[in-house]
């Protein structure tokens, strides 16, 4: 099991890339609050491990997503990650490449909040406003 915050985030991304959601959840707090880009567009937040599973099932119905993190910054109790999401519509085949920032918050050594941002500076501002 990875020890540091950045290592836990990398571990989670690697497990998700392998399609091993249950392994990814080993670094996720049971009370996680997940705000993915799709959820933000829908005005929806996913809660807990079951919420993460629900998000994962839903995304496979509509999109094939490949997450490529490239920069990691530890900011106090948070980790800010910048990278890219490659998306392909399940029905349409439309492909999109999107620059994304992810803000990870921690409690009890596990990821308790994950929020995605399209704007890097907005993500950084959110990271600095976390108490």
N, C-alpha and C positions, 0 to 999 in steps of 0.2 A: 504494500500500500504506500503510495507516495506521501511524503511528509509535508512539504512546503505548499503554500497556496498556489504558486505558479505551476508546480509539478502536478497538483491535483487538477487544475484546469486542463493542462496538457493531457493528462490521463483520461479525463472525461471526453475531450475531443477525439482522442485516439480510439476509445471504446465506441463512441458514436460512429466514427468512420468505418469501423469493422461491423457495424450493425448490432453491437452488443449493448443494448440499452440497459439491461439489468446490471452489467458491469459498470456502466457509467453511473448508475444510481448509487454505487458504493461510495462515491465521493460527494453525494448530494444529500443535504439535510432532509429529513422527512417533512419538514414544514416549508420546503422551497416555494418561492413565488417566482414563476416563470413568465416573462413578458417578451415573447419573440416578436419579430417584425409583423408576422401575420396576425398575431393576437392584438398588437397595437392598432392595426388597421381595422380590426373587428371590434375594438374596445373590450378585449378579453384578456384576462390574466388566468394562468393555470396554477393550481395549488397542489402541493404535495406530490409524492411519487406517482400517485394515480393520475394527477393532472399532467405530469410529464409524459406518462404513457399515452394519455389521450391525445396530447399534442403530437406525439410521434406517430400514432396511428393516422391522425388526420392529415399530417403532412405527406405521408406516403400515398394517400388517396388523391392528392392534387399536384404534388411536386416531387421530383427527385432532387434532393438537395445535397450539395457537397460543400462542407465547411472547410476553409483553408485559413487558419489563423497564421499570422506572420510576425506580429509584434506583441510582446507581453510587457506590461508595466505593473509593478506592485505599488499601490498607492494606499498606504496605511493598511486597513483591514480589507481592502478591495483589490481586485486584479482587473485591469483594463486591457482588453485584447483588441487588436485591429487586424482585419483580414478581409477575406472575400467569401461570398456565397455564390456558388454556381448553381443555378436552378434550371430545371427542365420541366415544363408542364407535362403532367401525366397524360392528358388527353390531347393537347395541342402540339406538344413537342417543342414549343417556344422555349428558347434558351435565353437566360439573363445572367449577367455577371454583375454583382453588386458589392461595392465596398461597404463593410459593416464594422461597427465597433460593438463589443460585448462587455458589459460591466458585471462582474461577479462579486457578490458580497458573501461573507462567511460568518458562521456561528458554530461554535463547538467544533471547529476544525473542518467543517463541511460547507459546501456551497448552499447558501440559503436564499439567495436572490440572483437571478440572471435576467438582465435587461439588454435588449439589442437596440442599437441606434444607427441611423443612416448618417448622422452628422458626428464626426470625430470630436469636435469641440463641445457639442452638447453632452456627449458621453463623459468627457473629461470634467465638465462642470457638474454633472450628476455625481461623479466620483468624489469630488471635493466637497459636495454638500451633504454627504453621508455622515451622520454623527459618529 
